[in-house]
Amino acid sequence: MKSPKIAVIGLGYVGLPLAVAFAKKYPVIGFDINELRIVQLQNGFDLTLEVSSDLLKSVLYTSLKNFDDRQKGLYNTAILEDIKSADFYVVTVPTPVDKSKKPDLTPLYKASETVGKVLKKGDYVVYESTVYPGATEEECVPILEEFSGLTFNQDFYVGYSPERINPGDKEHTVEKITKVTSGSTDAAAEYIDAVYRSVISAGTFKASSIKVAEAAKVIENSQRDINIAFVNELSRIFSLMQIDTKEVLEAAATKWNFIKFTPGLVGGHCIGVDPYYLAEKAKKLGYNPEIILSGRRLNDSMGPFVAQETVKTMIKKDIPVKGNKALVMGITFKEDCPDIRNSRVIDVIRELESFGLQVSVYDPWADPNEVKEEYGLQLKTDESDLDNDYAAIVWAVAHKKFVGFEVEKFVQTPYVLFDVKGVLSKDRSDARL
């Protein structure tokens, strides 16, 4: 196998850990259009907290010459010209949905244009962004050809290797997760697999085609979304029956083949988004994916449901709603990470506000500037910023930093506590999913 010179396009939650993994063995250049991000990374700081400063600094080099000389390590840049000497491009940009829940491939198109401008004969381009089956070859390849003037599978080759990063998870890191790979020809597939196999300790799985690899990725999170939707629906049913869902699931889990899922808010860059990619492709082919979209609708309804149940409980306790204060604990889409992308906690907040409640949001993990820009909220990051007369608390995210939080210090009497994640004992909360 020839030793690659790797360029990683997009240095977010997916791209940076991958770039660092490659940099332990190969010359790697990281490219991102966010110049502030590049400055931070070159100073050894990762705002996403996916890569520690010590690890990042251990692979960094300060000069592009190190990359050109094929020394192993990582150099980060926002200058297009800097990546032209690479021969193995990996695209790791986001693939979100728009307000109508339709796939938005704009970042993927722009990244393809970027790579196309520097693509040379003999180069490889591997996409890791989640897409519907067929998108790599039908959407991205034509852009690469247009901007490079090269011919697909004659002058350059393409592959797809879906990302499986789990933000905030320090156990299942990129090297420890089996990597699915694929290529546009048999030889390309083998080379791409060999490159990944050389740095992924968990090993690789070479799919038979790019479309198979794309489909494998998109169903992973669709399956999880549907399973969570099922337990979310159970939670709503059991709420009407005044049965504790957590106790039901614990009892059911004693059967050896029971699949363990828990109810909750389903957001983030993957589970809350990927099913729409598969659904959109299916609809274009004339098939309406009922189960996938039904699961999405159910999960998207959980934020308003939590807020409505909180308000109902306030009314039952004769606590005034309009003009009173509520505290929402957590704004990130999951525990113990700063990622606020597609967080469905915002649905809880907006619904509470619609009832006239004054909502404060407390999260020591999230970045206040990002929260302000994304959701228009003034975030509280320290307990000292909190009031002492909240009429309702929604414990939305199970951050470890919340352990030991003394609810009684911040509430009026009486008050309502909705424990979304079931982090407290049953007797300490008024409701939980």
N, C-alpha and C positions, 0 to 999 in steps of 0.2 A: 504493500500500500504506500502510495506517495504521501509524504507529510503535507498536510494542508496549511494554508495561511487563511485563518478564519476571520470573517467579519460578522458580528452579530448586530442586526438592525433592530433597534428598540431595546432600551436598557431599563425596563420596568421590573415587575415582580417575576416575570419569566426570563427575560433576556439577561439580566445581570447574573443571577445564579448560574445560568448556562455558560455565560462568557467566562466566569471565574473557574468553572469546572474544566472547560477547554483549556484555559490559560495555564493550568497546572502541567500541561503536556505540550501545548502548541503555541505559536504566536497568534494572538487574538487582538483584534481591534473592535472596540465597541462604539457603535454610532447611534446618536440620538439627537433629535432636533432641539431638545430642551438644553440650552446652553448652561443654565444654572445647574441642572442635573449633572452635566459633564464636569463642571468645576468641582462640585461636591464629591463626585466619584474619584476624580484625580487627587483630591485631598484625603481620600480614604474614608469618606462618609456616605453611607447608604441610607437615604431617608425612609425607604420601605422597611428597613431593619431585617431584610432577608439575608444579607451578608454582613458578618461582623467586620468591624474596622480592622482588626488584626488580620483576618483572612484576606480582606480586600487589599490591604497594604502589602501583604506578602507576595501578591502576584502582580502588582502594578509596576510598570516602568514609566519613566517620565518623558521618554523621547520616542517619536515615531520611528527613529532609526533602528531601535531594538526590534520593532515589528518587521521592518524591511530586511534586517539581518537574520530573520527567522529565529530569534531567541524566544523561548517560551515566556509567556507573560501576557499582560493586558494593558493596552493603551486606549483611552476613551477620547472621542472627538465628536464635534458637531460639524466638521468640515468634510464635505463630500469627497473632495480630491484625495483625502487621506486614506480612503478605503479602496482606491482603485487597484492597488497591488494585491488585494486578497484574491483567492481563487475558490473559496468555499463560503458562500453567503447564507446566513441563517436569519430568517425574518420572524420576529417575535412581537409584532405590534398587536394592539387590542383589536377585537372584532365585536363591537357593541351592536345594540339594536337602537332604532330611532324611537320617537315618541309613539309611533304607530305599531311598535313591536316588530318592525321589519328589519332584516339584517342591514347593517351599515358597513359596507366594505371600503369606505373612503380611506381609512388608514392603510388598508392592505393595498389599495390602488397606488397610493402615494409612495409606499415603501417599495412597491414593484417598479415604479418610475425611477426611484432613487437608485436601485440596484441596476436597472436597465441602462442607466447613463454611464455606468462604469464596467459593465459586463464585458468579458473578453472570451475569445475562443478557448474552450476547454474548461470553463468555469462551471461550478455547481451552485444551484440556489435551492435551499431547503426551507419550506414554510412550516412554522409551528403553530400559527394562529388558528383558532377554531373556525372551521368553515363547513358548509354543506358539501356532501360528496359531489365532486366534479369541479369545484370552484378553482382549485389550483390550476388545472389544465385549461379550463374554459374562461376564467377571468384573469388570472395572473400571467400565464404564459404569453398571451397576445400582447400584453403591456411590455413584458420583457423583450419580446421580439421587436416591437415598435421602437422602443427607446434605444435598443442596442444595435439594431440593424442585423442581428444574427438570426440563425435558423435553429429552432427547437429540435433537440435530439440529433443535431448534426454539429452545431457549434457550441451549444451549452446543454446542460442537463438539469432536471428539476426533481426534487423529492418532497415528501411530506412526512414529518415526524411530530405527531401531536404532543403539545406540552401537557405535563401532568403535575405542575407545581401546585402545592397547597399552601397558600400564604399563611405565615405564622407557624407552620409545622416545622420544627427543628429536627424531627426524627426522620420523616419521609422527605429527604432532600433529593435534589435532582439526580445525584449519582446512585441513590438507593431505590429508585423507582424504575421498573422495567420500561425500556423505551421502544415504542413501536416505530419502525422505519419503513420507508418505501422509496422507490425511484422510478423514473420515467422509462428506463431501459433496464434489462437484467444486470448489465455491468454497472450502471449508475446506482441501482439498488444495493448491489454488493458493496460498492465503495462507500456510499453514504452510511450503510449499516456498520461497516468497519470503522469509520471515523467515530461514530457514536459509541460503538462497542469498546473502543479503546479507552473511554473515560467513564462509562457507566458501569459501575461495579455490579449492579443488579442484572446486567445483561440486556440484550435487545431481542425484539421479535420482528422479523422481516416480513411485512405484509406482502400479499401477492400483487398488489397494485396501489397506486396513490389513492384511488377512490375508496378502496377497502380501508386504508389507514384513516382517511377523512371520516368515513362512516363510523369506524370504531370509536374515534374521539367523541363525535357528537352524540352517540348513544350512551356513552358512559355517564354523562351528566344528565341526560334525559331520563335514564333509568333511575338515577338517584332522586331526581325531581319528582317523578311519579310516585316513588315509594314514600317520600316525605309528604306528598299531597295526600296519600292514603291515611297516614297517621294524623295529619292535620284535620282531615275530615272526621276521623274517629274522635279526636279531641273535641270537636264541635258537637258531635252527637252525644258523647259522654257528659259534656257540660250540661246539656239539657236533661240528662238522666241523673245529674248530681253524683257522677262517679268520677273518681280521680284517674285520669288517663295514665299517669306515670305508674300507678299501682297496677293497672290493667296490663300495661306493657311488661312490667317486671314479672307478673304472673305468667303471661304468655311466653316470655323468653325462656322459661324453664324447659320448653320443648326444643329438642336438639336442632330442628331445622327451621325454627322461627327466625326471620330476618329482623335484626334489631335496628329500628329507626326511631327517632324521637320527633315530636312536633316542634315547629318553630317558624321563624321568619326566613324566607328563602331568597337571598339576594346574592351579591357578589358578581364577579366577572364571568363565571362559568355556569353554575347550576341555574341561575335565574335568567340566563341569556341563551345558552346553547340550544335548548329545545326549539326556540323560534327559528333557528337556522334550518334544522331538519324539517320542521313544519312548513316553512316557506317553500323549500324545494319540493316537498310532497304535494303542496297545493298547486305548484306550477305544472306538476305532472298529472293533475286532475284528481288527486286523492286528498280527502279531508282527514287529517290525523286526529281523530276524536280523543283518544286517551291522552296523547301528549298535550294538546291544548286545554283539555279539561283539567289536567293536573296543574298547568300553568295558571289557569283562572283561579283555581282553588287556593294555590299558594299565594297568588297576588292579593287575595282577599283577606289574608290573615292579619295584616297590619291594622286595617280598619276594624276588624273583628276584635282585636285586643283592646283598641281604644274604646269601642262601643261597650264592651263588657266592663271596662274600668268605670265608665260613666254610669252604667246601670247599677254597678255596685255602690257607687257614690250616692246615687238616688235612694237606694235601699237603706243606706246608713243615714239618710237625711242630711247629707253633706251638700251644700250649694255647689253648683257646677260653674255657671257663668261668672267670670271674674276671679275665680279661685285659681290657685297655683298647682301645677303638676310638674314633676321631675321625671325625665326619661334618662335612664342610666345606660349609656352606650349608644354610639352612632355608627361604629364600624360594622361591616357586614357579618363579621364573626369575631370570636373572642381572641384576645391576646395578639392582635395585629393592627396596624394603623390604616388598613385598607377600607376606604369608605365608598368604593365604587359600587353603584347599584344597591346600596344598603336599603332594605325595606323598613328599617326603623323609621325612615322619613314618613312612611304611610301612617304609622302610629302617631307621630307628631302632628301631621296635618289634620288627621281626624280629631285628635284631642282639641286642636285649635278651633276646629269647626264648631265645637260645642261651647266655645267661649272661654276655654281654659287658657291661662298664661303658662306656656310651657318653657321650662329650662331644660337644657341638654348637657349632661355631664359625661365626659369621656377623657381620661388621662392618656389614652393611646392616640387619639386622632389629632391631626394638625388643624388648629383653629382657622388658619388661612384657607386651607383646602375646603373645610366645612363651610366657611363663609362663601367661597366662590361657587361651590357645587350646590349648596342648599339654601344659602342666604341666612344661615343661623349664626348667632353669637354663641360659641361653644364655651362651656366652663370646663377647665381642666384640673381644678384643684378643689378639694372639699371646702377650703376656706372661702371659695367663691359662692357657695350654696347658701340658700335662705334657710330659715328654721320653721317655716310654716306651710310646707307643701300639703295639700289636701289629698294628693294622689302621687304614688310613685310607680312607674313602670320599669321593672328591672329587665331591660331588653337584651343585654349582652352579658355573657358569663365571663367577663375579664377576671383573671386571678387577682388583679389589683383591687377588685371590688370586695374580695374576701375580707370579712371583718367590718364591713361598712355598717355603722351604727344608725340604722334607719330612724330610731326614735329621736335623734338629735336634730333631725331636719324636717319633722312633720308637726302638723297641728293635731289636735284630738277632737273627734276621730279622724282617721285617714284610711285610704285604700292602698293596698300593695298588690300589684299584679306581677307575678314571677313568671316571665315568659319562658325562661330556660330551666325552671325547676331547680335552681341552685340553693334555695332555702328549704328548710323542713316544712312540711305541709301546714303545720299549725302557725307558721310565721307569716303566711300570705293569705290574702282574701281570695285569690284566684291564680291559676296557672294553667298552661296548656297541657 
